[in-house]
Amino acid sequence: MTKYMAYGIGAALVDTEINVQDSELAQMNVEKGLMTLVDEERRRELLDHLEGHLVKAHHASGGSAGNSMIAMALFGGPTFMSCKVASDTDGDIYINDLEAAGVDHCFKGDRDEGTTGKCLVLITPDAERSMNTYLGISETLSIEQLDADAIAASAYLYIEGYLVTSPTGRAAAIKAREIAESANVKTALSFSDPGMVEFFRDGIQEIIGEKMDLVFCNEDEALGWAQSDRLDTAVQKIKEVAETFVITRGGEGALAYDGTTLHNIPSQKVDAVDTNGAGDMFAGAFLYAITRGEDFSTAGRFASLAAARIVANYGPRLPNPDYISLRADFFTD
């Protein structure tokens, strides 16, 4: 019996969003628009540089799969999240956020000592986000955090591509995919970041296995996977590893392939202030729509609308009531 629309697995991070100028990214040697893993020393160095900005910082629980599972739950679709947080204040915040959104999770007993993962999200005036992630205890996410019964009771397993950077996280992602396949649960993967595709290609392929049911990626990730500068080539290459897929293209909208037809999804025109969480919201909204029986074209339009709302606001998610109103305005039931 299906209990969850989706079961997510990924890194649990508490985001600190800070507005900066492009010149400051250059001064700090931060790669614009990408996710960069940092150690505690580098994180402290960045915080020292940004000390004067922190009074204007926005804080929120984040992590790619977590954002998507929270979005689905707030739209009204039950979800489950496997991740790892420490026995610290940020860990408390993260679990409270999951529970406030109605997301079931793997935290049933005592949590390990350590530091919950953190992400410095630097927002430039063009709304681009540059992420500097200290994984903390998330780096040791493992098979132990999986709930096989919850996976088997889900319509989709959703894997965050960032897990490829951690040996134990990658192993957990592969095991989760194997559990899902044996239970006839559909599998979905987000490529997550161009760096994951470029530097961890073999690991991504391991997570994919023979073929995913659904892949989410943006245009840069798609081109990186295809090792080509042609979008039509990327489409063909992704068909080799996914039965269906979505390629988001920012202001150009998105392409959604349902296994037969490639749908062009129009973009929503908004004044963007912060792109952090846009891809996560798109994936969560898209999964919500298809698991309630919508076709890929309808799901794509709903996901595009939801992602546009995110980029028009600061932070990786909207106020809780906005999810219900978004759903009610778009769907007739």
C-alpha positions, 0 to 999 in steps of 0.5 A, spaced: 500 500 500 502 506 498 503 511 504 508 516 501 508 520 495 515 520 495 521 518 500 527 523 499 534 521 501 539 527 501 544 531 506 540 535 511 543 542 511 541 549 515 542 555 510 545 562 512 543 566 506 547 572 505 547 578 500 553 580 497 556 583 491 560 579 485 566 583 487 566 580 494 565 573 491 572 574 487 575 576 493 573 570 497 575 566 491 568 563 491 565 560 484 559 563 482 553 559 481 556 552 484 556 548 490 562 548 493 564 543 499 568 546 504 571 544 511 571 547 517 577 552 516 574 554 510 567 556 512 570 560 518 574 564 513 568 565 509 564 567 515 570 572 518 570 575 511 562 576 511 562 578 519 559 585 517 553 581 513 551 576 518 546 581 521 542 581 514 542 574 513 536 569 512 536 562 516 532 556 514 533 549 514 535 546 507 538 541 503 536 539 496 531 533 497 529 536 504 526 542 500 523 538 495 520 533 500 517 539 505 514 542 498 510 536 497 508 535 504 506 542 504 502 541 497 498 536 501 502 530 499 505 525 504 513 524 504 518 521 508 525 524 509 532 520 510 538 524 512 542 525 518 543 531 523 547 531 530 545 532 537 545 540 536 541 546 536 541 546 528 539 538 528 533 540 533 531 546 528 532 541 522 527 536 525 522 541 527 522 544 520 520 537 517 515 535 522 512 542 522 511 541 514 508 534 516 514 530 513 515 523 516 523 522 518 528 517 520 530 520 527 527 515 532 532 515 537 538 518 540 542 522 535 550 522 534 554 527 537 557 532 532 555 538 527 549 538 523 551 540 516 551 548 514 551 551 507 553 559 506 548 561 500 551 567 497 546 571 493 548 576 488 544 582 485 542 578 479 539 573 484 544 567 482 546 563 488 553 560 490 553 555 495 559 553 500 557 547 504 560 544 510 557 537 510 558 536 518 555 529 520 551 529 513 558 526 510 556 520 514 549 519 512 549 511 511 545 505 509 543 505 517 538 511 516 534 508 510 527 505 512 526 499 507 518 499 509 517 506 508 521 506 501 517 500 499 510 504 501 512 510 497 510 512 489 517 515 488 524 514 491 527 521 490 535 521 491 539 527 491 545 527 487 549 531 492 550 524 495 555 522 490 560 526 494 560 521 500 562 514 500 557 512 505 552 517 502 553 514 495 552 507 498 546 509 501 543 512 495 545 505 491 541 501 496 535 505 497 535 505 489 535 497 489 530 497 495 525 501 491 526 497 484 525 490 488 519 493 491 516 496 484 517 503 487 519 508 481 526 512 482 528 519 481 534 522 481 536 530 481 543 531 478 543 537 483 549 541 480 554 541 474 560 539 479 557 533 481 556 531 473 563 533 472 567 531 477 563 525 480 560 522 473 562 515 475 559 515 482 552 518 479 552 512 474 553 507 480 547 511 483 543 510 476 544 503 475 541 501 469 536 506 468 532 511 473 525 512 472 525 520 472 531 524 472 531 532 474 537 536 471 538 543 469 541 545 462 548 546 464 548 539 468 544 536 462 550 539 457 555 536 462 552 529 462 552 529 455 559 532 454 556 536 449 554 544 447 548 541 444 541 541 447 538 536 442 544 531 444 543 532 451 536 530 450 538 523 447 544 522 452 539 523 458 534 518 454 539 513 455 539 513 463 532 515 464 525 513 462 523 520 463 526 526 465 525 534 466 531 539 464 530 546 467 532 552 463 531 558 467 528 564 463 527 559 457 522 554 461 523 547 461 523 541 457 519 535 460 520 528 457 514 523 459 517 517 455 514 519 448 513 526 447 518 532 449 514 537 452 516 545 452 514 548 458 513 555 458 517 560 463 513 564 468 516 571 468 518 574 475 523 579 478 528 574 481 531 576 487 534 569 490 534 562 486 536 558 492 531 552 492 528 554 485 530 547 482 528 543 489 521 547 489 520 545 481 522 537 483 517 537 489 512 540 485 513 536 479 513 530 483 507 532 487 503 533 480 505 527 477 503 522 483 496 525 483 495 523 476 497 529 472 500 529 465 507 531 464 505 538 461 501 540 467 506 538 472 511 542 468 507 548 468 505 547 476 512 546 477 514 552 473 509 556 477 511 554 484 519 555 482 517 562 480 514 564 486 520 561 490 525 566 486 521 572 487 522 571 495 528 570 499 530 563 502 528 556 499 521 555 501 515 560 501 510 561 507 506 555 509 499 557 507 502 559 500 503 552 498 495 551 499 493 557 495 498 555 489 495 548 489 488 551 489 489 556 484 492 551 479 488 545 480 480 545 480 479 540 486 
